């Protein structure tokens, strides 16, 4: 299951369309996974206030993941150059990096069928989401790199 989720995450991070996707403020983007009711790259909100359920809501569709049915939880980053900014404003923007932050959640539905989702989350709320999901699911977050771990834990 972890290998499948890792491959899904790597596939999304390497796809060219990810470079165009961005979340702002409190937005979260469902990048894809096994949820068929919500289109890929759908922006919405992630509500972690319920003690039993993590909820994604958007005009295009919604889904819930029960914390007690989560089987894996990973966090990773994707760095990219600010090419659009460099082309429009200044060449110096090429020397700065823009990081996108992703969580991957594996879970089982009521029938025990395994599922997975990849969510792009705002940098500002990364630590909040990770700590909340760890506390409520009982799972420890797996970090894709030491740099990702440092971003959360300093």
ZITA-V835940 format. One record per pair of residues at least 6 apart in sequence whose ideal C-beta (glycine too) atoms are under 8 Angstrom apart, sorted by the first residue. I is the first residue (numbers start at 1). GAP is how many residues later the second one is. Records with the same first field share a line. If there is no record, write none. Layout:
I=GAP + GAP
This chain:
1=70 + 71 + 105 + 113 + 115
2=70 + 104 + 140
4=110 + 112
5=67 + 69 + 99 + 101 + 111
6=68 + 98
8=24 + 25 + 96 + 108 + 110
9=65 + 67 + 93 + 95 + 109 + 135
12=6 + 19 + 20 + 90 + 106
13=63 + 65 + 89
17=24
18=13 + 60 + 82
19=61
21=8 + 10 + 20 + 79 + 99
22=78
23=6 + 20 + 97 + 98 + 99
24=98
25=97
26=19 + 96 + 99
27=16 + 17 + 18 + 95
28=15 + 16 + 17 + 18 + 28 + 91 + 92 + 93 + 94
29=12 + 13 + 14 + 15 + 90 + 91
30=8 + 10 + 11 + 12 + 14 + 26 + 28 + 33 + 87 + 88 + 89
31=9 + 10 + 71 + 87 + 88 + 89
32=8 + 9 + 85 + 86
33=82 + 83 + 84 + 85
34=80 + 81 + 82 + 83
35=26 + 28 + 80 + 82
37=24 + 25 + 26
38=6 + 18 + 20 + 22 + 23 + 24 + 25
39=21 + 22
42=16 + 18 + 19
43=15
44=12 + 13 + 14 + 15 + 16 + 18
45=11 + 12 + 13
46=8 + 9 + 10 + 73 + 75 + 83
47=7 + 8 + 9 + 10
48=6 + 80 + 81 + 84 + 85 + 88
51=16 + 85
52=14 + 15 + 16 + 84
53=11 + 12 + 13 + 14
54=10 + 11 + 12 + 13 + 51 + 79 + 82
55=7 + 8 + 9 + 10
56=6 + 7 + 8 + 61 + 63
63=54
65=40 + 42 + 52
66=41
67=66 + 69 + 70 + 71
68=69 + 70
69=38 + 39 + 40
70=35 + 36 + 37 + 63 + 67 + 69
71=35 + 36 + 37 + 43 + 68
72=32 + 33 + 34 + 44 + 67 + 70
73=30 + 31 + 32 + 33 + 60 + 61 + 64 + 66 + 67 + 68 + 69
74=29 + 30 + 67 + 68 + 69 + 70
75=26 + 27 + 28 + 29 + 51 + 55 + 66 + 67 + 68 + 69 + 73 + 77
76=25 + 26 + 28 + 67 + 68 + 69 + 72
77=22 + 23 + 24 + 25 + 67 + 68 + 70 + 71 + 74
78=21 + 22 + 24
79=18 + 19 + 20
80=17 + 18 + 19 + 20
81=12 + 13 + 15 + 16 + 17
82=11 + 12 + 14 + 15 + 16
83=10 + 11
85=8
86=6 + 7 + 8
99=24
100=20
101=19 + 20 + 21 + 22 + 25 + 50
102=16 + 17 + 18 + 19
103=15 + 16 + 18 + 26 + 27 + 30
104=12 + 13 + 14 + 15
105=11 + 12 + 14 + 28
106=8 + 9 + 10
107=7 + 8 + 9 + 10
108=6 + 7
109=6
121=8
126=25 + 26
127=25
130=11 + 22
133=6 + 8
134=6 + 7
141=11
143=6 + 9
